Amino acid sequence: MKKLERRAILCLALVLVLLGGIGYYVTRLVEYGGDWVSYPANKHIYNNGYIAKGVIYDRNGKLLVKNNSEGKKVYNDTEGIRRATVHVVGDKVGNIATGANIVFADKLVGYNFIDGTYTTNDKSRELYLTIDADVCRTANQALDGRDGTVGVYNYKTGEIICMVSSPNYDPNNPPEVSSDDDSGIYINKFISNRTVPGSTFKLITATAAIDTMDDYEDFTYTCKGFEQYGKAKVDRVKCAYPHGTVDIQKALEVSCNCAFGKLASEVGQKKMEEYTQRAGLLGRYSIDGIMTLPSSIEFTSGGVSLAWAGIGQYHDLVNPCSMMVYMGAIANHGEAPIPRILSKMKLPSGLPGSVGDTQMTDELINADTAKTLARYMRLNVENNYGSYNFPDLKLYAKSGTAELGDDKSPHAWFVGFIKNEDYPYAFVCLVENGGRGAEVAGNVANQVLQKIIGND
C-alpha cells in the first residue's frame, strides 16, 4: 500500500512538473511568439535570410521600403529620403539593429497566438510610421554630412516626426565598412548613443535649484570669468568671459558656467542625483519596443567635479532622445508622452491592425517649475539667440557647447520646443564637433522646424 502511495505521489509530482512546464512554455509563447516566428530561419517569411513580407510607409503614405517574395527590398526613389531614413527603416542586410524592418518583423508578416504566422500569401501588411520622410530629408541636408542627430516629436501625442542620425548611407549602395570602423555608421544616435551635453544640462541644474532653494529668486552671483574650488589650476571653473552679476535667469541666458557651478554646489550631490533621475535621463524609454540607451551622469560630493557635472561637463553623457522628452515635459507642464514611431497598420484585408496608444511619463518636472523654466528659455531666444533667427516660431530653447578637450572642436547642441497649437513639437539637435551650439545646431533646428510649419 505504501508503495502504491509513493508511486501515486511521484506520478502526481511529474504531472505538476509537466503542467508547470506547459504553463511556462505558453507564457513565453504569448510573450515572445512574435519574435520567435520572425527569426530569419523561418522560410515562410524569409528568403535568403531577408524578410519577404510587408511594406513600410511614412506618416503621409510615402514609400520607405517594400519587401518582396524574392527577399529583395525596394526603397524610396529619392536618394535623399533613403539616406535620411536608413536608421529608422534599416538596410538590406540587417546592419541596423533598431531598424523597423527588424524590430517590427512580426507586425510586417502577421502573427498572433492563435493563428501563428498567417501572412504567407502574396498580400502584404502595410506599416505606417509617424515620421515625415521629407522633414527627415531636410534634417539630413541641414546636418550637411556632419556627424550628429536630429529628433523632433509631438509633445501632446508622442509621435516622432523626425529621427535622423549621421553618418548615414544609401541602403541601395551600402558602404564597405572595416571591422575596426568607429564611425558609428550603423548606430541610430538618437536612440542608441549618449554624449557630453554641455550647457543643455544647465536646465536640470536650474530645475533642482528652483525646487530646492527657498531663495532662488534672490540668488545672485558675480562672475569674474572663473571660480576657484582649490589651489590647483584644474580646480577652476571657467567662463568664456566675465558675465558680471547675474541671477538664475540671466545666468541661463548667457550660459554662465561659474554661476551654474555654484548652483550645483549649493543644491548638493544628493539633490542633483535625484533631479537627474526624476528628469528621466537615467532611465530608458521604449519606443514601441525599441529601447533607448540611458544617460550616464556622475556626481561627486562637492568641489570642482560637482560644479562641472552641474554644468554638463565632467563625466556627463546624455542620450538625445531622453533630453528631447524632457523638453516635452517642460512644454507640457510636467509630464510628457513617451515617444512613438508606429502610426497605423493595414492588414491584407484592408482592415486596420492594432498599434500602441500614447502613454505618458511620470512627472518629470513640477508644473510651476516647468512654467518658470519655459519663461527662462523664451528669454534665452529673445535676448541671446535672437527671435529673428527663428522667424514664425515661438521658440523656447537652450544651447550647449560641449567641450571635449584635446583640442577637439566642441559638440553643438540645441534643444527646446515651439508653442503652436497646430505644431506642438519638442526637439533636440546635436552636431558632433560642430562648434558653438546656438550658431550651428540652432541653425539646423531652425531649418527643420521651418519645414515642419510649412515655411520651406
C-alpha positions in Angstrom: 0.0 0.0 0.0 2.8 2.4 0.9 4.5 1.5 -2.4 1.4 2.5 -4.3 1.1 5.8 -2.4 4.7 6.6 -3.2 4.2 5.9 -6.8 1.0 7.9 -6.8 2.8 10.9 -5.2 5.6 10.5 -7.8 3.1 10.5 -10.7 1.4 13.5 -9.2 4.7 15.3 -8.9 5.5 14.5 -12.5 2.1 15.8 -13.6 2.6 19.0 -11.7 6.1 19.4 -13.3 4.6 18.8 -16.7 1.8 21.3 -16.2 4.2 23.8 -14.8 6.4 23.3 -17.9 3.5 23.7 -20.2 2.4 26.8 -18.4 5.8 28.3 -18.6 6.0 27.5 -22.3 2.6 29.0 -23.1 3.5 32.1 -21.1 6.8 32.5 -23.1 4.9 31.8 -26.3 2.4 34.6 -25.7 5.2 37.0 -24.7 7.8 36.1 -27.3 6.0 34.2 -30.0 6.2 37.1 -32.4 9.9 37.3 -32.0 10.4 33.6 -32.5 8.4 33.3 -35.7 10.1 36.3 -37.2 13.6 34.8 -36.9 15.4 34.6 -40.3 15.3 30.8 -40.0 11.5 30.9 -40.8 11.5 30.1 -44.5 7.8 31.1 -44.7 8.6 34.7 -44.3 12.3 35.0 -45.2 14.1 34.4 -48.4 17.9 34.0 -48.4 17.9 35.5 -44.9 15.9 38.6 -45.8 12.3 39.3 -44.8 10.0 38.8 -47.7 6.8 40.4 -46.5 5.5 43.8 -45.6 5.6 47.4 -46.7 6.7 50.4 -44.6 5.5 54.0 -45.3 5.9 57.3 -43.6 3.0 59.2 -42.0 1.9 60.6 -45.4 2.0 57.3 -47.2 5.4 57.8 -48.9 7.1 54.5 -49.5 10.1 53.8 -47.3 10.7 50.1 -48.1 8.8 47.3 -49.7 9.8 43.7 -49.0 9.1 41.2 -51.8 8.9 37.4 -52.0 12.3 37.2 -53.6 13.9 38.6 -50.4 14.7 41.9 -52.2 13.9 45.4 -50.8 12.6 48.3 -52.8 13.3 51.6 -51.2 12.1 55.1 -52.0 13.1 56.5 -55.4 14.7 59.6 -53.8 18.3 59.1 -52.5 17.9 61.9 -50.0 15.0 60.2 -48.4 16.7 56.8 -48.4 19.8 58.2 -46.6 17.8 60.2 -44.1 15.6 57.3 -43.1 18.0 54.4 -43.3 18.5 54.3 -39.5 14.7 54.3 -39.0 13.9 51.7 -41.6 17.0 49.5 -41.7 19.2 48.4 -44.6 19.1 45.4 -46.8 21.3 43.1 -44.7 20.2 44.0 -41.2 23.2 46.0 -40.0 21.0 48.5 -38.1 19.6 46.5 -35.2 17.0 49.2 -34.3 15.6 49.5 -37.9 11.8 49.0 -38.3 12.4 46.1 -40.8 13.9 44.1 -38.0 12.1 45.3 -34.9 8.7 45.2 -36.4 9.2 42.0 -38.4 6.3 40.2 -36.6 4.0 43.0 -37.4 5.0 43.0 -41.1 4.5 39.3 -41.5 1.4 39.0 -39.3 1.4 36.9 -36.1 -1.0 36.1 -33.3 -1.1 33.5 -30.6 -4.0 31.6 -32.1 -3.1 31.6 -35.8 0.7 31.9 -35.7 2.2 33.4 -38.9 -0.6 33.9 -41.3 0.6 36.5 -43.9 2.2 33.8 -46.1 0.5 34.7 -49.3 1.4 37.4 -51.8 -0.5 40.1 -49.9 1.5 42.2 -47.5 0.8 44.1 -44.4 1.3 47.9 -44.6 3.0 49.6 -41.7 2.9 53.4 -41.4 5.5 55.1 -39.2 5.0 58.5 -37.5 8.0 60.1 -39.3 7.7 62.6 -42.1 10.2 61.5 -44.8 10.5 65.0 -46.2 11.2 66.5 -42.8 13.9 63.9 -42.2 15.5 64.7 -45.6 15.5 68.4 -44.6 17.2 67.5 -41.3 19.8 65.4 -43.0 20.5 68.2 -45.5 20.9 70.6 -42.7 23.4 68.4 -41.0 25.3 68.6 -44.3 27.4 65.4 -43.8 28.4 66.3 -40.2 28.0 63.6 -37.5 25.1 64.0 -35.2 21.4 63.6 -34.8 18.1 65.4 -35.1 14.9 64.4 -33.3 11.5 66.1 -33.2 8.3 64.8 -31.6 4.8 65.9 -30.8 4.7 66.7 -27.1 1.0 66.0 -27.0 0.8 62.7 -28.8 4.4 61.3 -28.6 4.6 60.9 -32.4 8.2 61.2 -33.7 8.1 63.2 -36.8 11.8 63.4 -37.4 14.6 60.9 -36.4 17.9 61.3 -38.3 21.3 60.0 -37.5 24.6 60.8 -39.2 26.8 59.4 -40.6 24.3 57.6 -42.8 24.3 56.0 -46.2 22.1 55.0 -49.2 20.8 51.5 -48.5 20.8 50.9 -52.3 24.6 51.5 -52.2 25.9 50.5 -48.8 29.5 51.3 -47.9 32.2 48.8 -47.2 33.0 49.1 -43.5 36.0 47.6 -41.9 35.9 45.6 -38.7 37.6 48.3 -36.7 35.4 51.1 -38.0 34.4 53.5 -35.2 32.3 56.0 -37.2 29.0 54.7 -35.7 27.5 54.5 -39.2 25.2 51.6 -38.2 24.1 53.3 -34.9 21.0 55.4 -34.6 22.5 58.1 -32.4 19.1 59.5 -31.4 18.3 56.2 -29.7 21.5 54.3 -29.1 24.1 56.9 -28.2 25.0 59.3 -25.4 27.4 62.1 -25.4 28.6 65.2 -23.4 25.6 67.5 -23.2 27.3 70.8 -22.4 25.2 73.7 -21.2 21.9 72.0 -22.1 22.3 70.2 -18.8 22.0 73.5 -17.0 18.3 73.1 -17.4 18.4 70.2 -15.0 20.5 72.2 -12.5 18.2 75.1 -12.8 15.2 72.9 -12.1 16.9 71.5 -9.0 17.8 75.0 -7.8 14.3 76.4 -8.4 12.7 73.5 -6.4 15.2 73.2 -3.5 16.5 76.7 -2.9 14.0 78.8 -0.9 15.6 82.0 -2.0 16.4 81.1 -5.6 14.7 84.3 -6.9 17.2 86.2 -4.7 20.2 84.3 -5.9 22.9 86.4 -7.5 26.5 85.7 -8.5 29.2 87.9 -9.7 31.1 86.2 -12.5 34.7 87.3 -12.9 35.4 84.7 -15.6 36.5 81.9 -13.3 35.7 80.3 -10.0 38.4 78.6 -8.0 37.5 75.4 -6.0 41.0 74.5 -4.8 44.6 75.6 -5.1 45.4 73.8 -8.3 44.7 75.1 -11.8 42.5 72.1 -12.5 40.3 73.1 -9.6 39.0 76.1 -11.6 35.7 76.5 -13.5 36.0 79.0 -16.3 33.6 81.1 -18.5 34.4 82.4 -21.9 34.4 85.9 -20.4 33.3 87.7 -17.2 29.5 87.9 -17.1 29.3 90.3 -14.1 26.4 90.0 -11.7 23.7 87.5 -12.8 20.6 85.9 -11.3 19.4 82.4 -12.3 17.5 83.6 -15.4 20.4 85.7 -16.6 22.9 83.0 -15.8 20.9 80.6 -18.0 20.6 83.2 -20.8 24.3 83.9 -21.0 25.2 80.3 -20.0 27.4 81.3 -17.2 29.5 78.3 -16.1 30.7 79.8 -12.9 27.2 80.6 -11.7 25.8 77.2 -12.5 28.8 75.5 -10.9 28.0 77.5 -7.8 24.3 76.5 -8.1 25.2 72.8 -8.4 27.4 73.1 -5.3 24.6 74.7 -3.3 22.0 72.1 -4.4 24.4 69.3 -3.5 25.2 65.9 -4.7 22.1 64.0 -3.5 19.6 66.5 -4.9 21.4 66.8 -8.2 21.3 63.0 -8.5 17.6 63.0 -7.5 16.6 65.6 -10.1 18.6 64.0 -12.9 16.8 60.7 -12.1 13.5 62.4 -11.9 14.1 64.1 -15.3 14.1 60.7 -16.9 17.7 61.0 -18.1 18.9 57.9 -16.3 16.1 55.6 -17.4 15.3 54.0 -20.7 12.3 54.7 -23.0 10.6 52.0 -25.1 9.8 53.5 -28.5 7.2 50.9 -29.4 9.7 48.2 -28.2 12.9 50.0 -29.3 14.8 50.7 -26.1 16.8 53.9 -25.8 20.3 54.0 -24.2 20.2 55.5 -20.7 22.3 58.6 -19.9 25.2 58.4 -17.6 25.8 61.2 -15.1 28.3 61.1 -12.2 28.1 63.5 -9.3 30.7 63.8 -6.6 30.2 65.1 -3.0 31.5 68.5 -3.8 34.3 70.6 -5.2 35.1 71.4 -8.8 33.9 68.0 -10.1 30.4 68.6 -8.8 30.4 72.1 -10.3 31.5 70.8 -13.7 28.9 68.0 -13.6 26.2 70.6 -12.9 27.4 72.5 -16.0 27.1 69.4 -18.2 30.7 68.5 -18.5 32.9 66.3 -16.2 31.7 62.7 -16.9 28.2 63.7 -18.1 26.9 61.7 -21.0 23.3 62.3 -22.2 21.0 60.3 -24.6 19.5 62.7 -27.1 16.0 61.1 -27.0 15.8 61.4 -23.2 16.8 65.1 -23.5 14.0 65.6 -26.1 11.4 64.0 -23.8 12.5 66.4 -21.0 11.9 69.3 -23.4 8.4 67.8 -24.0 7.8 67.7 -20.2 8.7 71.4 -19.8 6.4 72.3 -22.7 3.6 70.1 -21.3 3.7 71.4 -17.8 5.4 68.4 -16.1 4.6 65.2 -17.9 5.5 64.1 -21.5 4.3 61.4 -23.8 6.6 58.5 -24.3 7.9 58.7 -27.9 6.2 56.6 -30.5 7.2 55.5 -34.0 4.2 53.4 -35.1 1.3 55.3 -36.6 -1.0 52.7 -38.0 -1.2 49.4 -39.7 -3.3 47.9 -42.5 -4.0 44.2 -42.9 -4.1 42.5 -46.3 -7.9 42.6 -46.0 -7.7 46.4 -45.8 -8.9 46.5 -42.2 -6.8 48.3 -39.6 -4.4 46.5 -37.3 -3.6 47.5 -33.8 -0.7 49.7 -32.7 0.1 51.1 -29.3 -1.6 54.1 -27.8 0.0 57.2 -26.3 1.5 56.7 -22.9 2.7 59.4 -20.5 5.8 59.5 -18.4 5.7 60.1 -14.7 6.0 63.8 -13.6 9.5 64.8 -14.8 9.3 68.3 -13.6 6.9 70.2 -11.3 4.3 72.1 -13.2 5.1 75.5 -11.7 8.8 74.9 -12.2 8.2 74.0 -15.8 6.4 77.3 -16.4 9.3 79.2 -14.8 11.9 77.3 -16.8 9.9 77.8 -20.0 9.9 81.5 -19.4 13.6 81.5 -19.0 14.1 79.5 -22.2 11.9 82.0 -24.1 14.1 84.8 -22.8 17.1 82.9 -24.0 15.8 83.2 -27.5 14.6 86.8 -27.3 17.7 88.2 -25.5 20.5 85.9 -26.7 19.9 83.7 -29.7 17.6 86.3 -31.5 14.0 85.6 -32.4 14.8 87.0 -35.9 16.9 83.9 -36.4 13.8 81.7 -36.0 11.0 83.5 -37.9 7.4 82.5 -37.3 8.5 80.2 -34.4 7.5 80.9 -30.9 10.7 79.2 -29.8 11.8 78.1 -26.3 15.4 76.8 -26.3 18.7 76.2 -24.7 22.0 75.8 -26.5 25.0 73.8 -25.5 28.6 73.9 -26.5 30.1 70.7 -25.0 33.9 71.0 -24.6 35.8 67.8 -25.3 39.4 68.7 -24.6 42.5 67.5 -26.6 42.0 70.5 -29.0 38.8 68.8 -30.4 36.0 71.0 -31.6 33.1 71.1 -29.2 29.8 69.3 -29.8 27.0 71.8 -30.7 23.6 71.2 -29.0 20.3 73.0 -29.4 17.2 71.7 -27.5 13.7 73.1 -26.8 10.2 73.3 -28.2 7.8 75.6 -30.0 4.4 76.7 -28.8 1.9 76.4 -31.6 -1.5 74.7 -31.3 -1.0 73.2 -34.8 2.6 72.2 -34.3 3.3 71.2 -30.7 6.8 69.9 -31.2 9.9 69.4 -28.9 13.3 68.9 -30.5 16.9 68.0 -30.0 19.7 68.8 -32.4 23.3 67.6 -32.0 26.2 68.4 -34.3 29.2 66.5 -33.2 32.4 68.6 -33.2 30.3 71.3 -34.8 31.3 74.3 -32.7 29.0 76.7 -30.9 25.6 75.4 -30.1 23.3 78.3 -31.0 25.0 79.1 -34.2 25.5 75.6 -35.6 22.8 73.3 -34.0 20.4 76.3 -33.7 20.6 76.8 -37.5 19.9 73.1 -38.1 16.9 73.2 -35.7 15.5 76.3 -37.5 15.7 74.6 -40.9 13.9 71.5 -39.6 11.2 73.5 -37.7 10.6 75.8 -40.7 10.0 72.7 -42.8 7.5 71.4 -40.3 5.4 74.5 -40.1 5.4 74.8 -43.9 7.9 77.7 -44.4 10.2 75.7 -46.7 
